[in-house]
Amino acid sequence: MKWTGVIITACLAGVVGCDSTTPSWQGAEPLRVHFASRSWNVGNDVGRELTSKHYRIYTTSSRPEILDYLPGFMEAAHRNYLDITGLQAKPPAQTYPVYMMGTRQEWAGLTQSIVGGQWSMYASISAGGYCYKGVCVFWDIGGLSSMSVASHEGLHQLLHYRMKDNLPMWMEEGLATLCEGYEINGPTVRFTPERNVARFTDLRKAIINDWWIPLEKLLVMDGGDAVRLGAPERTVGYYGQIWALAVFLKTDPQFSPGRGKLLADAEAGRLIAALSKTDQQLARQLTGTRSYNRQVALPLFKLYISKDKQGFERRYKAFAKKLVRLQQAATTPPNQNNFSRWSQKTPRKDGFPASSPAFSTPSVRVETPVIATEPISATRRSFQHGSG
């Protein structure tokens, strides 16, 4: 994602106090927030523990952009999550744990200590991270993409804590891709769910290369299935298509009400109860497994969105083509679109663009029921929290 010049004005030993500013940019949130900072012992090294209103971030990254801006960015992302999902703000019962490791090697060591024998499922993640049982674990991939990954995975984390019933992955992954795009202007950040250059590119390539995944198959897939499509371009094509589906459901007046009801019912614990008795029984038995998604994905789509999958797919595919400028609206002159403006980068003294959405590499989130139920405690052999 993106940044700006001198944002943090005072970093004292132990506590960072940064005055919030009132954003004048429409829809923007401040990057300056109050957060506590203290050392975190990581084996023979020392990282930082950064604590803001909603987040407790453990990091071994030495980049100032991470150490100074990540708490404020995540707080802004949290407010964006509420806007996208329609969930109401609630006082946090706990701070959400986030690990931003400085290198992939550190991330791999932490992940292996968490998942043990399941490591092979995560070893294929080449850039990004994952969220498991409410704990986000990723590494600093440099540039602006690290924040995009953090925002994507933070949405999964929020849903873990707020939803009583698990969402189908076509909804959850779609919501996460809506959280990736953002712009920085001065000391503020603005999230742009419908302007996501990375997913724009992924979707456009998928359509041009005839990699379109039929709706019935797309709805039952998850990130693990996307990896098994083969080439990395096919994997990110899944995320591009899921992003288009999420934008379509969010903006189309026919389907947006059903989307909202599905999210509200999941938060209230009414989602599984809306299914047939047979599907209810199977869903409850499979909760927490990848098979849960395969069991509920199609029934929930039919119940909340549309029973006419073929008719829906025709409209959805036409929308996706228009979204990536492969089907020009009658009022839009050829070759006149916003893509070049989205991609434009204006150099600044701090090396970051003045305003542009993130070019992120998608993370892969794999659900398995076998891993230890508390990843934080599982890391105690080599990672000790807050040691002063």
C-alpha positions in Angstrom: 0.0 0.0 0.0 1.3 3.6 0.3 2.9 6.2 2.5 4.0 9.8 3.0 6.8 12.0 4.4 7.2 12.7 8.1 4.3 11.0 9.7 5.6 10.0 13.1 6.8 13.0 15.0 7.9 11.5 18.3 9.1 8.0 19.0 10.0 7.7 22.7 11.7 4.7 24.2 8.9 2.4 25.3 5.9 4.4 24.1 5.2 6.1 20.8 2.7 9.0 21.1 1.5 10.3 17.7 -1.2 13.0 17.6 -4.1 12.1 15.3 -5.0 14.5 12.6 -8.4 15.2 11.1 -8.3 13.9 7.5 -9.4 16.5 5.0 -9.2 14.0 2.2 -12.7 12.5 1.6 -13.0 9.0 3.1 -9.4 9.1 4.5 -8.3 7.9 7.9 -5.3 9.1 9.9 -2.1 7.1 9.9 -1.0 8.9 13.1 -2.3 6.9 16.1 -1.2 6.4 19.7 0.4 3.0 20.3 2.7 1.5 22.8 6.1 0.0 21.7 8.4 -2.3 23.7 11.0 -4.9 23.0 10.0 -8.5 22.1 12.6 -11.2 22.6 12.7 -13.5 19.5 15.2 -16.3 20.2 18.6 -14.6 20.2 17.2 -11.4 18.5 15.0 -8.6 19.7 11.9 -7.4 17.8 9.2 -4.9 18.7 5.7 -5.4 20.2 3.4 -2.6 19.0 0.0 -2.3 20.8 -2.8 0.0 19.5 -6.5 0.0 20.3 -7.4 -3.2 18.4 -4.0 -4.8 17.6 -1.0 -6.3 19.2 1.7 -6.5 16.5 4.9 -8.5 16.9 7.5 -7.7 14.3 11.1 -8.3 13.5 11.1 -6.0 10.6 13.5 -3.0 10.9 11.8 -0.9 8.2 10.5 2.4 9.6 7.4 2.1 7.4 6.4 -1.0 9.4 7.5 0.1 12.9 6.0 3.6 12.6 3.0 3.2 10.4 1.6 -0.4 10.7 -0.5 0.2 13.9 -2.2 3.2 12.4 -2.7 1.5 9.1 -4.3 -1.5 10.8 -6.6 0.7 12.8 -7.7 2.4 9.6 -8.1 -1.1 8.0 -10.3 -2.1 10.9 -12.7 0.8 10.3 -12.7 -0.2 6.6 -13.7 -3.8 7.6 -16.7 -2.5 9.4 -17.8 -0.4 6.4 -17.4 -3.3 3.9 -19.1 -5.9 6.1 -21.8 -3.7 7.7 -20.7 -4.9 11.2 -21.1 -2.5 14.0 -18.2 -1.2 16.0 -17.8 -2.9 19.4 -15.3 -2.4 22.2 -12.5 -4.9 21.6 -12.6 -7.9 24.0 -9.0 -8.4 23.3 -6.3 -7.0 21.0 -5.9 -9.0 17.8 -2.5 -10.7 17.5 -0.5 -10.0 14.3 3.0 -11.3 13.4 4.9 -9.3 10.8 8.3 -11.1 10.5 11.2 -9.4 8.9 12.1 -12.3 6.5 10.5 -15.3 5.0 13.0 -17.5 6.9 11.7 -16.1 10.2 8.2 -16.5 9.0 8.9 -20.1 8.0 10.4 -20.9 11.4 7.4 -19.4 13.2 5.0 -21.2 11.0 6.7 -24.5 11.5 6.5 -24.1 15.2 2.8 -23.4 14.9 1.7 -26.0 12.4 4.3 -28.8 12.9 3.6 -31.6 10.4 1.2 -29.4 8.4 4.1 -27.2 7.2 4.0 -28.5 3.6 0.6 -26.9 3.2 2.1 -23.5 3.9 5.5 -23.9 2.3 4.1 -23.0 -1.1 3.3 -19.5 0.0 5.9 -17.4 -1.9 4.8 -14.0 -0.8 2.3 -13.1 1.9 1.1 -15.1 4.8 -2.0 -16.5 6.4 -4.5 -16.1 9.2 -5.2 -19.2 11.3 -7.7 -19.3 14.2 -7.6 -15.5 14.7 -3.8 -15.1 14.5 -2.2 -13.3 11.5 1.2 -14.5 10.4 3.1 -12.9 7.5 6.4 -11.4 6.6 7.6 -8.1 5.2 7.8 -8.6 1.5 9.0 -5.1 1.0 7.7 -2.0 -0.9 4.1 -1.3 -0.5 2.7 -4.8 -0.8 3.2 -5.8 2.9 0.4 -3.5 4.0 -1.9 -5.0 1.4 -1.3 -8.5 2.7 -1.8 -7.3 6.3 -5.1 -5.7 5.3 -6.3 -8.8 3.5 -5.4 -11.1 6.3 -6.8 -8.7 8.9 -10.3 -9.1 7.4 -10.1 -12.9 7.9 -9.0 -12.2 11.5 -11.9 -9.9 12.2 -14.4 -12.4 10.9 -12.9 -15.1 13.1 -13.7 -13.0 16.2 -17.0 -11.6 15.1 -18.8 -14.3 13.2 -20.6 -17.0 15.1 -21.0 -19.1 11.9 -18.3 -19.4 9.3 -18.8 -17.7 5.9 -18.5 -19.6 2.7 -15.1 -18.8 1.1 -16.6 -17.2 -2.0 -17.8 -14.5 0.4 -14.9 -14.4 2.9 -12.1 -14.4 0.3 -14.0 -11.9 -1.7 -14.4 -9.5 1.3 -10.6 -9.9 1.9 -9.7 -8.8 -1.6 -12.0 -5.8 -1.2 -9.7 -4.7 1.6 -6.4 -4.7 -0.4 -6.6 -1.5 -2.4 -5.7 1.7 -0.7 -4.1 5.1 -1.3 -1.9 7.3 0.8 -2.2 11.1 0.8 0.0 12.9 3.3 -0.6 11.5 6.8 -3.8 9.7 5.8 -4.9 6.5 4.1 -8.0 5.8 2.1 -9.2 2.3 1.2 -10.5 1.7 -2.3 -12.4 -1.6 -2.5 -13.4 -1.2 -6.1 -10.0 0.1 -7.3 -7.4 -2.7 -6.8 -4.8 -2.7 -9.5 -3.3 -6.1 -8.7 -6.8 -7.8 -8.9 -7.7 -5.7 -12.0 -4.6 -7.2 -13.7 -5.2 -10.7 -12.4 -8.8 -10.7 -13.6 -8.0 -9.1 -17.0 -5.4 -11.7 -17.7 -7.7 -14.5 -16.6 -10.4 -13.4 -19.0 -8.1 -12.7 -21.9 -6.4 -16.1 -21.6 -9.7 -17.9 -21.2 -8.9 -19.0 -17.6 -12.4 -18.1 -16.4 -13.5 -20.4 -13.6 -17.2 -21.5 -14.0 -19.3 -20.1 -11.2 -20.3 -23.5 -9.8 -16.6 -24.5 -9.5 -15.6 -21.1 -8.2 -18.1 -21.1 -5.4 -16.8 -24.2 -3.8 -13.0 -23.3 -4.1 -10.7 -21.9 -1.5 -7.1 -20.6 -1.6 -5.7 -24.1 -1.4 -7.7 -25.1 -4.5 -6.4 -22.0 -6.3 -2.8 -23.1 -5.7 -3.6 -26.4 -7.3 -4.7 -24.8 -10.5 -1.0 -24.9 -11.5 0.8 -21.9 -12.8 0.9 -18.8 -10.5 -1.0 -16.8 -13.1 -3.9 -19.2 -12.7 -3.8 -19.0 -8.9 -4.0 -15.2 -8.9 -6.7 -15.4 -11.5 -8.9 -17.0 -8.9 -8.4 -14.1 -6.6 -9.1 -11.6 -9.4 -12.3 -13.4 -10.2 -13.3 -13.6 -6.5 -12.6 -9.8 -6.2 -14.9 -9.2 -9.2 -17.6 -11.3 -7.6 -17.3 -9.3 -4.3 -17.5 -6.0 -6.1 -20.6 -7.2 -8.1 -22.4 -8.4 -4.9 -21.6 -5.2 -3.1 -22.7 -2.8 -5.8 -25.6 -4.6 -7.6 -28.9 -3.5 -6.1 -30.5 -6.9 -6.8 -27.9 -8.9 -5.0 -26.6 -6.5 -2.3 -29.5 -7.1 0.1 -28.9 -10.8 0.1 -25.2 -10.3 0.7 -26.0 -8.1 3.7 -28.4 -10.6 5.1 -25.9 -13.4 4.8 -23.3 -11.4 6.7 -25.8 -10.4 9.4 -27.0 -14.0 9.8 -23.4 -15.3 10.1 -22.7 -12.8 12.9 -25.8 -13.7 14.7 -25.3 -17.5 14.3 -28.3 -17.9 12.0 -26.5 -18.9 8.9 -26.3 -22.7 9.3 -29.8 -22.7 10.8 -31.1 -21.3 7.4 -30.0 -24.4 5.6 -31.9 -27.7 5.1 -31.8 -30.1 8.0 -29.4 -32.4 6.1 -27.1 -29.5 5.2 -27.3 -28.2 8.8 -26.2 -31.5 10.3 -23.3 -31.9 7.9 -22.2 -28.3 8.2 -22.0 -28.5 12.0 -20.0 -31.7 11.8 -17.6 -30.1 9.3 -17.2 -26.7 10.9 -13.5 -25.7 11.0 -12.5 -27.9 8.0 -12.1 -27.2 4.3 -15.0 -29.7 3.7 -17.3 -27.2 5.5 -16.9 -24.8 2.6 -17.6 -27.4 0.0 -20.8 -28.4 1.9 -22.3 -25.0 2.4 -21.0 -22.9 -0.5 -23.6 -23.7 -3.1 -26.6 -24.0 -0.8 -25.9 -20.6 0.8 -25.4 -19.0 -2.6 -28.8 -20.3 -3.7 -30.5 -19.3 -0.4 -29.1 -15.7 -0.1 -28.0 -14.6 -3.6 -29.7 -16.4 -6.5 -31.2 -19.8 -7.4 -30.5 -19.1 -11.1 -26.8 -19.8 -11.3 -26.7 -19.6 -15.1 -28.5 -16.3 -15.2 -26.3 -14.9 -12.4 -23.1 -16.0 -14.1 -24.0 -14.3 -17.4 -24.5 -11.0 -15.5 -21.5 -11.5 -13.3 -19.2 -12.3 -16.2 -20.4 -9.3 -18.2 -19.8 -7.1 -15.1 -16.3 -8.6 -14.7 -15.4 -7.8 -18.4 -16.7 -4.2 -17.9 -14.8 -3.9 -14.7 -11.5 -4.5 -16.5 -12.4 -2.5 -19.5 -12.8 -5.5 -21.9 -16.4 -4.5 -22.5 -16.6 -0.7 -23.0 -19.7 1.1 -21.8 -21.4 3.0 -24.7 -20.5 6.3 -23.1 -16.8 5.5 -22.6 -14.5 6.4 -25.5 -12.1 3.6 -26.4 -8.8 3.5 -24.5 -10.0 6.1 -22.0 -10.0 4.5 -18.6 -8.7 4.9 -15.2 -6.1 2.2 -15.2 -3.2 4.4 -16.1 -4.3 6.9 -13.4 -4.6 4.1 -10.8 -1.1 2.9 -11.7 0.5 6.4 -11.8 3.4 6.8 -9.3 4.6 10.2 -8.2 8.0 10.1 -6.5 8.4 11.6 -3.1 11.3 12.4 -0.9 10.6 9.3 1.3 10.6 7.0 -1.8 7.0 6.0 -1.7 4.4 7.1 -4.3 2.1 10.0 -3.3 -1.1 8.1 -4.1 -1.6 4.8 -5.7 -3.3 1.4 -4.9 -1.2 -1.5 -3.7 0.3 -4.0 -6.1 0.0 -7.0 -3.8 0.7 -10.7 -4.2 -2.2 -12.7 -2.8 -1.7 -14.7 0.3 -3.0 -18.2 0.6 -5.2 -19.1 3.5 -5.6 -22.9 4.2 -8.0 -24.1 6.8 -7.1 -27.4 8.6 -8.7 -28.6 11.8 -5.6 -30.4 13.0 -3.3 -27.6 14.0 -3.0 -26.6 17.6 -6.0 -24.5 18.8 -3.8 -21.7 20.2 -1.0 -20.7 17.8 0.4 -18.1 20.2 1.2 -20.6 22.9 2.5 -23.0 20.3 5.3 -20.6 19.5 6.6 -20.4 23.1 9.6 -22.6 22.4 11.3 -20.0 20.3 9.2 -16.8 20.5 8.5 -15.2 23.8 6.1 -12.3 24.1 6.7 -8.8 25.5 9.9 -9.2 27.5 10.1 -5.6 28.5 
